[in-house]
């Protein structure tokens, strides 16, 4: 009496340990601090490309106008924050967090001679399932 020989106690303890571990990892990802020096770096986008963990886009046009319009679009996006640079200076980086888990994606926009370069990438994981490419394409469609 009082002693659990069925192993249910150990299973319950393992379940709760794993649940707390998963919640802890989720909380860390959601609240991990952003280091602007890691993400606000020069980018060199010459053509549109989509990767497992991000996307690059080049938009032709007047760089100043495109930078200003895209800055307004990104700033109005839910869960987006400018972390470094200024659109007026032609180089700015934002963090945009996903809706449910709050995973951070980093978006750098940089002016070029005949347009703007945009690079959006994830921090955690290996694949974003096309989220960054879809977001960039949606923003670019709003520029027109």
Backbone bond lengths (Angstrom), bond angles and torsions (degrees), N, CA, C in turn:
res aa  C-N    CA-C-N  psi(-1)  N-CA   C-N-CA  omega(-1)  CA-C   N-CA-C  phi
1 X - - - 1.437 - - 1.525 108.72 -
2 X 1.339 116.37 132.80 1.444 119.86 179.48 1.517 113.17 91.74
3 X 1.317 118.13 -20.99 1.458 120.46 -179.25 1.525 109.34 -100.31
4 X 1.330 115.87 128.63 1.468 121.22 -177.98 1.520 108.41 -93.03
5 X 1.305 115.84 107.22 1.461 119.85 -179.40 1.519 112.16 -99.41
6 X 1.331 117.43 -2.23 1.467 120.20 -176.80 1.523 112.47 -85.57
7 X 1.290 118.90 -11.42 1.459 120.84 -178.84 1.517 113.12 87.47
8 X 1.313 118.14 -0.91 1.466 121.62 -179.00 1.525 111.52 -64.08
9 X 1.307 116.53 -37.09 1.464 119.56 179.50 1.519 111.70 -63.59
10 X 1.325 116.29 -41.81 1.463 120.74 179.01 1.526 110.27 -67.21
11 X 1.324 118.26 -40.04 1.468 121.63 178.48 1.523 110.48 -63.60
12 X 1.314 115.91 -41.74 1.461 120.27 179.67 1.527 110.64 -64.86
13 X 1.318 116.28 -42.76 1.452 120.27 -179.98 1.539 110.14 -65.19
14 X 1.315 117.37 -41.20 1.466 121.27 178.02 1.518 110.65 -62.77
15 X 1.326 117.04 -43.59 1.463 121.21 178.48 1.521 110.68 -58.09
16 X 1.319 117.19 -48.83 1.463 120.39 -177.50 1.524 111.64 -67.36
17 X 1.316 117.17 -36.38 1.461 120.26 176.33 1.528 110.43 -61.53
18 X 1.335 116.72 -47.74 1.465 120.64 179.80 1.526 111.59 -65.01
19 X 1.325 117.18 -39.27 1.469 120.49 179.25 1.529 110.69 -62.61
20 X 1.320 116.74 -43.94 1.466 120.83 179.30 1.529 110.21 -66.93
21 X 1.325 117.39 -39.00 1.462 121.13 177.97 1.530 110.85 -62.25
22 X 1.322 117.57 -46.67 1.470 121.71 179.26 1.522 110.46 -62.11
23 X 1.326 117.53 -45.03 1.466 120.78 178.55 1.527 111.28 -62.39
24 X 1.320 117.10 -37.46 1.462 120.65 177.73 1.520 112.11 -64.90
25 X 1.329 116.79 -43.16 1.469 120.48 177.94 1.522 109.87 -64.22
26 X 1.325 116.95 -43.25 1.467 120.63 178.86 1.528 110.89 -61.46
27 X 1.313 117.20 -41.48 1.467 120.70 179.41 1.524 110.66 -65.52
28 X 1.331 116.76 -40.24 1.466 119.46 178.42 1.522 110.81 -61.97
29 X 1.325 116.78 -47.80 1.467 120.74 -179.16 1.523 110.34 -60.40
30 X 1.311 116.38 -43.15 1.467 120.80 -177.26 1.527 112.11 -66.29
31 X 1.331 116.95 -33.44 1.462 120.44 -173.66 1.531 113.59 -114.29
32 X 1.324 117.68 10.62 1.467 120.42 -179.81 1.527 109.81 -61.30
33 X 1.316 117.28 133.37 1.469 119.39 -179.61 1.526 111.27 -69.99
34 X 1.321 115.52 147.19 1.466 121.42 177.82 1.520 109.15 -94.35
35 X 1.309 116.25 131.57 1.457 121.88 175.72 1.523 107.69 -101.55
36 X 1.330 117.90 102.84 1.466 120.36 -177.02 1.524 113.90 -55.66
37 X 1.334 117.93 -31.83 1.463 119.12 -178.53 1.529 112.00 -67.33
38 X 1.311 116.92 -23.87 1.463 120.89 178.38 1.531 111.28 -76.97
39 X 1.321 117.60 -31.40 1.460 121.66 -171.35 1.526 113.86 -107.71
40 X 1.316 118.03 -28.63 1.468 121.61 -176.63 1.523 109.31 -90.38
41 X 1.311 114.65 77.80 1.465 121.92 -177.91 1.529 108.72 -124.50
42 X 1.330 117.58 158.16 1.468 119.15 176.96 1.529 111.12 -60.51
43 X 1.314 115.82 142.04 1.461 120.90 177.87 1.524 109.00 -120.39
44 X 1.310 115.94 155.83 1.462 121.59 -178.34 1.526 108.46 -134.63
45 X 1.312 115.89 86.02 1.459 122.14 -178.53 1.521 108.03 -103.17
46 X 1.320 116.12 120.55 1.463 119.65 179.30 1.524 112.39 -111.60
47 X 1.330 115.89 -19.14 1.465 119.76 178.16 1.521 109.34 -152.72
48 X 1.303 115.88 162.22 1.455 120.69 179.37 1.526 109.84 -70.17
49 X 1.326 115.71 136.23 1.459 120.79 178.88 1.521 108.74 -150.22
50 X 1.320 115.76 147.98 1.458 121.99 176.40 1.519 107.90 -126.45
51 X 1.322 116.22 132.12 1.453 123.29 -179.14 1.524 108.80 -120.03
52 X 1.326 116.12 172.87 1.464 120.07 178.05 1.526 111.18 -60.76
53 X 1.328 117.17 -34.92 1.455 120.29 -175.94 1.508 115.31 -114.03
54 X 1.332 117.44 17.76 1.456 117.83 179.95 1.509 112.85 172.90
55 X 1.330 114.20 -169.98 1.464 120.06 -178.45 1.519 109.67 -155.71
56 X 1.326 115.13 152.11 1.460 122.69 175.38 1.522 108.05 -125.69
57 X 1.324 115.14 140.87 1.459 119.86 177.77 1.524 108.62 -139.61
58 X 1.336 114.95 145.43 1.455 121.95 172.23 1.518 107.18 -118.81
59 X 1.334 116.26 130.13 1.462 121.39 179.84 1.522 107.51 -119.62
60 X 1.325 116.00 119.47 1.464 121.05 -179.80 1.523 110.29 -80.17
61 X 1.321 115.78 145.59 1.456 121.82 178.47 1.515 110.46 146.72
62 X 1.327 115.35 -169.39 1.460 120.72 178.53 1.530 109.24 -71.09
63 X 1.339 118.47 116.18 1.461 120.51 -175.12 1.526 114.07 -57.68
64 X 1.335 117.57 -43.24 1.464 120.09 -178.29 1.516 112.48 -62.05
65 X 1.317 116.08 -45.73 1.467 120.89 179.70 1.523 110.78 -65.04
66 X 1.334 116.73 -45.27 1.465 120.52 -179.45 1.523 111.60 -64.05
67 X 1.339 117.27 -41.81 1.469 120.73 178.80 1.524 110.24 -60.40
68 X 1.326 117.07 -45.22 1.460 121.51 -178.49 1.530 111.22 -64.76
69 X 1.319 117.22 -46.39 1.468 120.41 -179.35 1.524 111.56 -64.84
70 X 1.339 116.21 -44.54 1.464 118.85 -179.02 1.522 110.94 -66.19
71 X 1.323 117.46 -36.63 1.461 120.53 176.45 1.528 110.46 -58.96
72 X 1.314 117.59 -43.49 1.468 121.21 178.18 1.523 111.08 -63.35
73 X 1.322 116.88 -41.40 1.467 120.77 179.40 1.523 110.44 -63.48
74 X 1.332 116.43 -47.72 1.465 120.12 -177.62 1.523 110.89 -67.08
75 X 1.328 117.84 -42.88 1.468 120.87 -179.11 1.529 111.51 -62.95
76 X 1.333 117.38 -27.33 1.470 119.73 179.44 1.528 112.03 -85.47
77 X 1.308 117.02 -7.04 1.464 122.26 179.96 1.535 109.28 -72.92
78 X 1.340 117.60 134.02 1.468 119.05 176.14 1.531 111.15 -59.69
79 X 1.295 116.48 143.76 1.462 124.20 175.59 1.524 113.63 63.82
80 X 1.334 117.84 27.85 1.470 120.45 177.04 1.522 109.59 -112.84
81 X 1.331 115.21 141.56 1.455 121.86 -178.61 1.524 109.05 -140.50
82 X 1.305 116.00 133.74 1.463 120.83 174.41 1.521 107.28 -77.25
83 X 1.342 116.88 127.01 1.466 118.95 -177.19 1.522 113.49 -112.14
84 X 1.340 117.84 -17.25 1.469 119.16 -179.67 1.518 110.19 -162.94
85 X 1.328 115.02 151.14 1.456 121.18 175.94 1.516 113.41 76.00
86 X 1.322 114.69 179.98 1.462 122.42 179.47 1.520 108.34 -139.11
87 X 1.318 116.49 141.91 1.467 118.95 178.40 1.525 110.52 -63.07
88 X 1.343 117.03 -32.59 1.463 120.90 179.19 1.528 112.11 -63.44
89 X 1.332 116.17 -26.98 1.463 121.18 179.85 1.527 112.40 -88.16
90 X 1.330 116.55 -6.13 1.456 120.35 177.14 1.511 115.69 83.82
91 X 1.339 117.70 15.13 1.468 120.71 178.65 1.524 108.00 -157.82
92 X 1.328 116.71 114.50 1.459 120.99 -176.91 1.526 109.27 -145.25
93 X 1.339 115.69 147.30 1.463 121.51 179.29 1.525 109.39 -128.56
94 X 1.323 114.68 139.59 1.463 122.87 -179.24 1.525 108.96 -125.45
95 X 1.325 115.64 155.57 1.459 121.04 166.04 1.525 106.12 -111.53
96 X 1.324 115.59 132.08 1.464 122.18 177.95 1.520 106.23 -123.75
97 X 1.321 115.96 121.77 1.468 119.88 -176.55 1.526 110.94 -98.80
98 X 1.342 114.88 143.75 1.458 119.90 179.45 1.522 110.28 -68.27
99 X 1.315 114.92 156.40 1.465 121.13 -173.33 1.526 112.86 -62.45
100 X 1.311 118.19 -54.12 1.467 119.98 -170.21 1.518 113.63 -84.38
101 X 1.310 116.94 -48.89 1.459 119.61 -173.90 1.526 113.34 -96.26
102 X 1.307 117.67 -15.79 1.456 120.19 -178.95 1.514 113.65 74.72
103 X 1.340 117.10 21.36 1.462 120.07 177.62 1.521 109.76 -62.56
104 X 1.328 117.95 135.32 1.466 119.97 -179.37 1.528 112.41 -85.59
105 X 1.313 115.34 132.94 1.462 123.04 168.36 1.523 106.02 -115.76
106 X 1.320 116.89 141.12 1.459 121.45 -178.06 1.519 109.61 -109.99
107 X 1.330 115.52 131.09 1.458 122.35 -177.44 1.525 108.20 -121.65
108 X 1.322 115.89 119.94 1.459 121.28 175.71 1.516 108.48 -111.18
109 X 1.327 115.74 132.00 1.463 122.57 178.12 1.521 106.87 -120.72
110 X 1.313 115.39 132.00 1.462 120.13 -177.47 1.524 109.20 -139.94
111 X 1.320 115.18 136.47 1.464 118.77 179.02 1.524 110.05 -75.22
112 X 1.321 114.39 150.78 1.463 122.58 175.77 1.521 107.09 -128.79
113 X 1.302 116.67 176.92 1.457 120.51 -176.32 1.530 112.41 -59.29
114 X 1.320 117.15 -39.08 1.465 120.19 -175.15 1.525 113.36 -126.31
115 X 1.346 116.84 28.68 1.458 119.95 179.15 1.515 111.38 164.50
116 X 1.327 115.77 -154.74 1.465 120.95 177.43 1.524 109.72 -129.51
117 X 1.326 114.11 151.30 1.458 122.93 176.36 1.525 107.33 -109.67
118 X 1.320 116.52 138.52 1.463 120.92 179.97 1.526 108.01 -131.95
119 X 1.333 115.89 131.14 1.461 121.34 177.55 1.520 107.84 -131.08
120 X 1.328 116.42 118.90 1.462 122.53 -179.62 1.522 108.22 -120.23
121 X 1.350 116.27 130.55 1.459 119.56 -176.66 1.515 111.17 -148.62
122 X 1.335 114.17 157.67 1.458 120.49 178.95 1.519 110.08 -85.97
123 X 1.331 115.33 164.06 1.449 120.56 173.88 1.524 109.58 -103.66
124 X 1.318 116.75 -49.01 1.455 121.31 -176.02 1.525 110.21 -101.29
125 X 1.310 116.13 137.37 1.456 120.84 176.39 1.516 112.50 95.47
126 X 1.328 114.59 -174.30 1.460 121.08 -178.39 1.517 112.17 -118.84
127 X 1.323 117.71 -20.70 1.463 120.66 -178.52 1.519 109.81 -137.79
128 X 1.327 115.25 138.81 1.464 120.01 177.51 1.525 111.94 -105.27
129 X 1.339 116.47 6.62 1.469 122.57 178.77 1.524 112.21 57.23
130 X 1.321 116.71 30.41 1.461 121.39 176.70 1.513 115.67 85.12
131 X 1.325 117.62 5.63 1.466 121.23 -176.72 1.528 111.44 -61.40
132 X 1.323 117.81 -46.52 1.467 120.14 -178.18 1.522 111.71 -64.63
133 X 1.320 117.66 -44.45 1.470 120.70 178.98 1.524 110.84 -62.26
134 X 1.323 116.99 -44.25 1.471 120.22 179.52 1.519 111.54 -62.74
135 X 1.329 116.63 -41.31 1.460 120.45 179.67 1.532 110.42 -63.71
136 X 1.331 117.04 -46.73 1.463 119.96 179.76 1.523 111.14 -61.70
137 X 1.318 117.23 -43.20 1.465 120.15 -179.78 1.529 111.30 -64.16
138 X 1.331 116.48 -36.40 1.474 120.38 177.55 1.528 110.30 -65.81
139 X 1.328 116.89 -44.21 1.464 120.55 178.84 1.524 111.37 -63.92
140 X 1.317 116.62 -43.50 1.467 120.45 -179.04 1.524 110.43 -63.32
141 X 1.318 117.13 -38.50 1.471 120.20 177.12 1.528 110.65 -61.53
142 X 1.334 117.35 -33.26 1.466 121.22 179.06 1.531 112.10 -73.69
143 X 1.324 117.21 -19.65 1.467 120.53 178.47 1.525 111.54 -69.36
144 X 1.310 116.43 -28.20 1.479 120.68 -174.76 1.504 112.64 -85.84
